[in-house]
């Protein structure tokens, strides 16, 4: 399960959540810690660069936030991020530098690295998206199994018991997810991979892959 480790999915220089992710082996281990991490990190942010809104929301002064967007805390919106019309941030969210959270996109308990784009009708819950990851219009993370049991990360016969009921997707750096795709609970997509539109993804996709369907996964040349 080496491909699932933080060190093999993400460039930690590209997130304000570096210290949190350095403290875990697998990225989903950070999910229960996001809220407390934001509350502690927020206290240290430069007041000349960030506005504090209410008790637990920090928004960089260079960020663009549409007046119709909704942001609940705890949350950090980093420098030059863009939160567009009717975006819905439900809390426990870190939005990285230059990231785009688009029209009617919903976030909950997430880390978006720098330059992430979730620009059109996306749901991203209990997930971590790496540097320059992009989700096409209408693609979503499904974060709860239909039988409500705990999520297990699977790679063939290999399994990791997470102990968590809610895990969306762990998406590596520079991943492209095609429009209308569903990333099922506990999906892990290795860095620099592409997912075809209208895909239903389960399990682990290794880095530098092109996912067409579960039976057709090509390696990038």
Helices and strands as residue ranges (DSSP letters): G 2-4, H 6-9, G 12-14, H 18-22, G 27-33, H 34-42, E 50-53, E 57-60, E 64-65, E 70-71, E 75-77, E 82-83, E 88-89, E 93-95, E 100-103, E 106-112, E 117-120, E 123-129, E 134-135, E 140-141, E 152-155, E 158-161, E 169-171, E 176-177, E 182-183, E 187-189, E 194-195, E 200-201, E 204-205, E 209-213, E 216-219
